[in-house]
Amino acid sequence: MGMSHSKYKFWPVDKVILAYFAFTAAIELIWFREIPWAGSWLGLHVLGVALILLAARNVETRGLLAEAIRIFRHWYPLLFVACCYREMATLIPAIRHARFDRALASLDYGFWGAYPTVWLERIYTPFLTEFLQIIYTLFIPVVLMVPAVNWLSRRYADFRYMAFLLALGFLASYLGYLMVPARGPRFLLDHFQHLSLQGLWGFGAMQTTLNQLEHDHYDCFPSGHTELTVLACWLSRSISHRLFWVYFLYTLCIVFATVYLRYHYTADLLAGVVVALVLILTAPYLYRALTEKGEAIGN
C-alpha cells in the first residue's frame, strides 16, 4: 500500500482486529451475493480500518484532539467487537447451513442422562429466576468494569493488555459460532419444557431486550458469557483479591444462569471454559510477539 511503517505504531490489539477484519471481509467478498448487506459490511470494514490507521499514525497532536484519539485508541477494540457480533448474525445464516443444536443437546443428554434445562425445572422459583436474569443481563458491564478500573487508575499499559485479551476472547467466540452454529435449548427443547420462566419485577423486560438483541443469532458454542466472565475473573486478580472473589462468585452464578435460563447447553459452557483457559495461557506470548520494538508491555 506504499505506507511507511515508521509512520504507524500498531498495538497488538490493532493487528488482531485488522486480521479479523481481513478474514470476515474475505468471507463477504466470496459470498457477496448470498450475504445480505454485504456491501454495507465491507464499507464498515473500510471505515474501521481507516479509523485504526488514523489512530495508529504517529502525528504530533495536542489538546482535545489528542485526548480524543487517545481515548478512542484504548477503547475502540471493546466497541468494535459489538459490531462484529452483529456482523456474525448476518454471516452465519447466509453461509452456514449446518445446525448443531441436536448434536449439542445429545451430548448433554448422553452425559447427564437428562436435558439440564428440563431437569432444572424442579428448582424453579420466581425469585431465583429474577436474580439469575439480572446476573445474566449484567454480563457486559461486569466484563468491562475490570479494564475500566485500570483506566480510571491511569494504569494504561494494563488496560491495553486487558482490552487485547477481552477483544481476543470476543472474536474467538464469534469464530466458534461460525464453525458450530447453534441457537440454544430455549428453541430446540422448548416443547420438552413443562414450565415457563417467570420472574418478579423486571424479568420480562430484561428477557425481551436480550431476545431482541440476540434475535436469530447462532451464538451458543462456545458460551461467550462463560468464556468472557472467566477472562474478566482472571484479570480482576491484578486489581485486588477481594474483587477477584466477587468475580469468582459472579462467574459461578452466570455459568449456572446460562443453563437455568435455557440459553446454553452444558457443552457450550465446557467449550467456553476451555477457550478461556487457552487464551489465558497463550495470550501473554502472543501479546509480546505482536508488540512492536520500543513499546512498553507493563506499566
C-alpha positions in Angstrom: 0.0 0.0 0.0 3.1 2.2 -0.1 2.9 3.1 3.6 6.0 3.8 5.6 5.9 1.5 8.6 7.7 4.2 10.7 4.6 6.5 10.3 2.4 4.0 12.2 2.6 2.5 15.6 0.4 -0.6 15.8 -0.6 -2.1 19.1 -1.1 -5.9 19.4 -4.9 -5.4 19.5 -4.8 -3.4 16.3 -3.1 -6.3 14.5 -5.6 -8.8 15.8 -8.6 -6.7 14.8 -7.2 -5.9 11.4 -6.6 -9.6 10.8 -10.2 -10.4 11.9 -11.5 -7.7 9.5 -9.5 -9.2 6.7 -11.0 -12.6 7.4 -14.6 -11.5 7.5 -14.1 -9.2 4.5 -12.8 -12.2 2.5 -16.0 -14.1 3.5 -18.2 -11.2 2.4 -16.4 -11.0 -0.9 -16.6 -14.7 -1.6 -20.3 -15.0 -0.7 -21.2 -11.5 -1.7 -24.5 -12.5 -3.4 -25.6 -14.7 -0.5 -24.9 -12.3 2.3 -27.5 -9.6 3.0 -25.9 -6.1 3.1 -22.5 -7.5 2.2 -21.6 -4.2 0.6 -22.5 -2.3 3.7 -20.5 -4.6 5.9 -17.5 -4.2 3.6 -17.9 -0.4 3.8 -17.9 -0.6 7.6 -14.7 -2.6 7.4 -13.1 0.1 5.3 -14.2 2.7 7.8 -13.0 0.7 10.7 -9.6 0.1 9.1 -9.3 3.9 8.3 -10.1 4.8 11.9 -7.5 2.3 13.2 -4.9 3.7 10.8 -5.6 7.3 11.7 -5.3 6.5 15.4 -2.1 4.5 14.9 -0.5 7.2 12.8 2.4 8.9 14.6 1.4 12.5 14.4 2.1 15.1 17.0 -1.2 16.5 18.2 -2.2 18.3 21.3 -5.3 19.4 23.2 -8.8 17.9 22.8 -7.9 16.1 19.5 -5.0 14.3 21.1 -7.2 13.3 24.1 -10.0 12.1 21.8 -7.5 10.0 19.8 -6.0 8.6 23.0 -9.4 7.6 24.4 -10.5 6.1 21.1 -7.2 4.2 20.7 -7.6 2.5 24.0 -11.4 1.8 24.0 -12.2 1.1 20.3 -11.5 -2.7 20.5 -14.2 -3.1 23.1 -16.6 -1.1 20.9 -15.7 -2.7 17.6 -16.4 -6.3 18.9 -20.1 -5.3 19.4 -20.3 -4.5 15.6 -18.5 -7.8 14.9 -21.2 -9.6 16.9 -23.9 -8.1 14.8 -22.0 -8.9 11.6 -21.9 -12.6 12.6 -25.7 -12.6 12.9 -25.8 -11.8 9.2 -22.9 -14.0 8.0 -23.8 -17.3 9.8 -27.4 -17.8 8.4 -26.2 -16.8 4.9 -23.2 -19.1 4.5 -23.6 -21.8 7.2 -26.5 -24.2 6.6 -25.5 -26.9 9.1 -27.1 -26.6 12.6 -25.6 -28.3 15.7 -28.3 -27.9 18.3 -29.3 -31.5 18.2 -25.7 -32.7 18.5 -25.1 -30.4 21.5 -28.4 -31.5 23.1 -27.4 -35.1 22.5 -24.0 -34.6 24.2 -25.8 -33.1 27.2 -28.3 -35.9 27.4 -25.6 -38.6 27.0 -23.6 -37.1 29.8 -26.3 -36.2 32.3 -29.0 -38.7 31.4 -31.4 -35.8 31.1 -31.7 -32.4 29.4 -30.3 -30.0 32.0 -32.7 -27.2 31.2 -35.7 -29.5 31.7 -34.2 -31.2 34.8 -33.7 -27.7 36.4 -37.5 -27.1 36.4 -37.6 -28.8 39.7 -35.8 -25.9 41.4 -37.5 -23.0 39.6 -38.7 -20.1 41.7 -39.6 -16.6 40.6 -37.0 -15.1 42.9 -34.2 -17.3 41.6 -35.3 -16.6 38.0 -35.3 -12.9 38.6 -31.9 -13.0 40.3 -30.2 -15.1 37.6 -31.7 -12.9 34.8 -30.1 -9.9 36.5 -26.8 -11.7 36.7 -27.0 -12.7 33.0 -28.1 -9.2 31.9 -25.2 -7.5 33.7 -22.6 -9.5 31.7 -21.2 -6.7 29.6 -20.9 -4.1 32.4 -19.3 -6.7 34.6 -16.7 -7.7 32.0 -15.9 -4.1 31.1 -15.6 -3.0 34.7 -12.1 -4.6 35.1 -10.4 -2.6 32.3 -12.5 0.4 33.3 -11.0 0.3 36.8 -7.5 0.3 35.3 -8.4 3.2 33.1 -9.6 5.3 36.0 -6.5 4.3 37.9 -4.4 5.5 34.9 -2.8 2.1 34.5 -2.9 2.4 30.8 -0.5 -0.4 29.9 -2.5 -2.9 32.0 -5.7 -1.6 30.3 -4.2 -2.2 26.8 -3.4 -5.8 27.7 -6.9 -6.3 29.1 -8.5 -4.8 26.1 -6.3 -7.1 23.9 -7.3 -10.2 25.9 -11.0 -9.4 26.1 -11.2 -8.5 22.4 -9.4 -11.7 21.5 -11.9 -13.6 23.7 -14.9 -12.0 21.9 -13.5 -12.6 18.5 -12.6 -16.2 19.3 -16.2 -16.9 20.4 -17.5 -15.4 17.1 -15.3 -17.8 15.2 -16.7 -20.6 17.3 -20.3 -19.5 16.4 -19.3 -19.6 12.7 -17.8 -23.1 13.0 -20.6 -24.6 15.2 -23.9 -22.7 14.6 -26.4 -23.3 17.3 -29.3 -21.3 18.8 -29.7 -22.9 22.2 -32.1 -25.1 24.2 -34.7 -22.3 24.6 -35.6 -23.0 20.9 -34.7 -26.7 20.4 -36.1 -28.0 23.7 -39.0 -25.7 24.2 -41.5 -28.4 23.6 -39.9 -30.5 26.4 -40.3 -27.8 29.0 -43.3 -28.1 31.3 -42.9 -24.7 33.0 -42.4 -21.2 31.5 -39.8 -18.9 33.2 -41.4 -16.4 35.5 -39.7 -13.7 37.4 -40.8 -11.0 39.9 -40.4 -7.4 38.5 -38.0 -6.8 35.7 -37.6 -10.3 34.3 -39.9 -9.9 31.3 -38.3 -6.6 30.2 -34.8 -7.9 30.6 -35.5 -11.1 28.7 -37.4 -9.3 25.9 -34.5 -6.8 25.4 -31.9 -9.6 25.2 -34.1 -11.6 22.8 -34.3 -8.6 20.5 -30.5 -8.0 20.7 -29.8 -11.7 20.1 -32.7 -12.4 17.6 -31.9 -15.2 15.1 -28.3 -15.3 16.3 -26.4 -18.6 16.3 -24.3 -17.7 19.3 -24.2 -20.7 21.6 -21.0 -22.6 21.1 -18.8 -21.7 22.8 -20.6 -19.8 25.6 -19.2 -16.3 25.3 -20.8 -15.4 28.7 -18.8 -18.2 30.3 -15.6 -17.5 28.4 -15.5 -13.7 28.9 -16.5 -13.9 32.5 -13.7 -16.4 33.2 -11.3 -14.0 31.5 -12.6 -11.0 33.5 -12.3 -13.0 36.7 -8.7 -13.9 35.9 -7.9 -10.2 35.1 -9.6 -9.0 38.3 -6.7 -10.5 40.2 -4.5 -7.7 39.2 -6.8 -5.2 41.0 -7.4 -6.8 44.3 -8.0 -10.3 45.9 -11.4 -9.1 47.2 -12.5 -8.1 43.7 -11.3 -11.5 42.4 -13.5 -13.4 44.9 -16.5 -11.2 43.9 -15.9 -12.1 40.3 -15.4 -15.7 41.1 -18.8 -15.8 42.7 -20.3 -13.9 39.8 -18.7 -16.4 37.4 -20.3 -19.3 39.2 -23.7 -17.6 39.1 -23.6 -16.7 35.4 -22.5 -20.2 34.4 -25.5 -21.6 36.2 -27.7 -18.9 34.9 -26.9 -19.7 31.2 -28.4 -23.2 31.7 -31.2 -22.3 34.1 -32.4 -19.6 31.8 -32.2 -22.0 28.8 -29.7 -20.0 26.9 -27.0 -22.7 26.7 -26.2 -26.4 26.6 -23.6 -27.5 29.2 -21.4 -28.5 26.3 -21.2 -24.8 25.4 -20.1 -24.0 29.0 -17.3 -26.5 28.8 -16.1 -25.1 25.5 -16.2 -21.6 26.9 -14.0 -22.6 29.8 -11.6 -24.4 27.5 -11.3 -21.4 25.2 -10.8 -19.0 28.2 -8.0 -21.2 29.6 -6.3 -21.5 26.3 -6.3 -17.7 25.9 -5.1 -17.1 29.5 -2.1 -19.4 28.8 -1.3 -18.2 25.3 -2.3 -14.5 25.2 0.8 -13.2 27.1 3.1 -14.8 24.5 1.0 -13.6 21.6 0.9 -10.1 23.1 4.7 -10.0 23.3 5.1 -11.4 19.8 2.8 -8.7 18.4 4.3 -5.8 20.5 6.5 -3.6 18.4 10.0 -2.7 19.4 10.2 0.1 21.9 6.6 -0.3 23.1 6.2 -0.9 26.8 4.3 -4.1 27.8 4.0 -3.3 31.5 3.4 -0.1 33.5 
